[in-house]
């Protein structure tokens, strides 16, 4: 039997050291930038959306391990999804991270993202975990303006 805390740390550190989809997409047709002034996390998100499907996604940026891991896992989870599915995943992730202790969340919809549920135990880190997600929401809505966590 594995220890959930160890698994959480292992996955977060793996995504921090080797982030998936960590590159600029020159041909992106939707982009957004995010910034967390509290700790300095920043992200540039690039999407290729065709026929309301996220065909490709990439990001660049710098930040803490949770911020980078969350961005990496987010890109894996939304690639190939429709915009509507990605927005539902955003809502489910935000609920999971900001829920009250003991409150249920949609683990089935979130899949591997469930491992980040531990972030809800550390209120100061919630903005780190959600920065990339709010940036995704801005890019999907075509707003293209900088997202701030404040």
N, C-alpha and C positions, 0 to 999 in steps of 0.2 A: 504494500500500500504506500502511495506517495504522500508526502506532506504538501498540502495546497500552497503554503507559504513558499516552500522551496520551488515548486513548479512555477508559481507566479514570478519569482525572482529570476529563475532560469529563462523563462520566455521573454520577460521584459529585457533582460540583459542581452539575449540573442538578437532581438529586433533592434536594440540600441546599437550593438556592435556591427550588425549586418542588416541594415534596414532594407526592406524589399521596396522595389520601385523608386529607389533614391536616384533620380535623374530628372533633368529638365526635358520636357517634350516640346521641341521646337515647333511642331505642327499643332500644338494644342489650340482648340477653339474656345475653351473656357478656362479662365485662370482666376485665382484670388490669392491674396497674401494675408497672413495672420500674424498677430503679435501679442504677446503677453507681457505687458510692461512691468508686472509684478516680479517676474523672474528672468525676463529677457528672451524667453522662447520665441522663435520666429519660424514661419513656414511659408514657402511659395508652392502653391498647388497648381498642377497642370492637368487638364482633362481633354480627352478627345471624345466628344459625344456625337454619335451619328444615329439618326432615327430614334432618338430618346433612349439610347443605350450607351453606357460608358464603355467604350471600346478599349481605352487605355488611360492610365493615370500614372502620374509621377509627382515627386515632391523633392524639394531641396529645403535646407534650413538647418538651424542649430537650436539646441535646447537640452533640457534634462533628459534622462533615460526614459521617463514615463512619456514625455511629450513625443520623443522620437519613436518609441515603440508603438504608441497609440497611432501615430501617423502611418507607420509601416503596416500595422495590422489593418488599419482603415483602408489603405489602398488595396490590400489583398482582398478585403471583403466586398468592395464595391465594383471592382473590375469585372466587367461582363454583365453587371446588373442594369436593369432599366433605371432611369432617373427616379421613377416612382418607388421602386424597391429600395434604392439608395436612401431616399428620403425617409422611408419607413425604418430602415436600419439606423439612420441618424436619430430618429425619435426614440427607438428602443434603446440605443446606446446612451443617449442623454438621460433617459429615465433610469437606467441601471446605475449610472454613475452618481446621480443626484438623489436617489431614493432614500427613504428613511430606513434605518436598520430593521431588518426582518421583512421588509416589503418585497413582494415578488417582482420579478422582471421576466421578460421573454427570452429565456436562455436558448430555446430552440432556434429562434430567429437570429440570434447573435452568434451562435456557433462558437468558434475559438475566441471571439471577443469577450466571452464570459470571463476569461481569466483576468481581465482588467476590472472586474467587479470589486476587487480588493481595494481599488483606488477610493471607493466611497468611504472607506475607513479613515482616510486622510484628507479631510476637507481642504487643506491648503494645496493639495495636488490635483484637485478636480479640474481646475482651469488648465493645468498642464495636459491632462488627458483629453479634454474636450476642444482644445484650440484647433487641431486639425479638422475636427468634425464640423465646427462652426465655419471654418474656412471652406470646407466641402460644400456646405449649404449655400454659402455666398456664391461659389463658382457655379453650382447647379442652377441657381436663380439668375445667373448672368449679371450679378451686381458688380463683380470685379473690383470692388473697393476693399481697402484693408479692414480686416476684422480685428477687433481688439477685445480682450477678455474683461476689460474694465467698463 
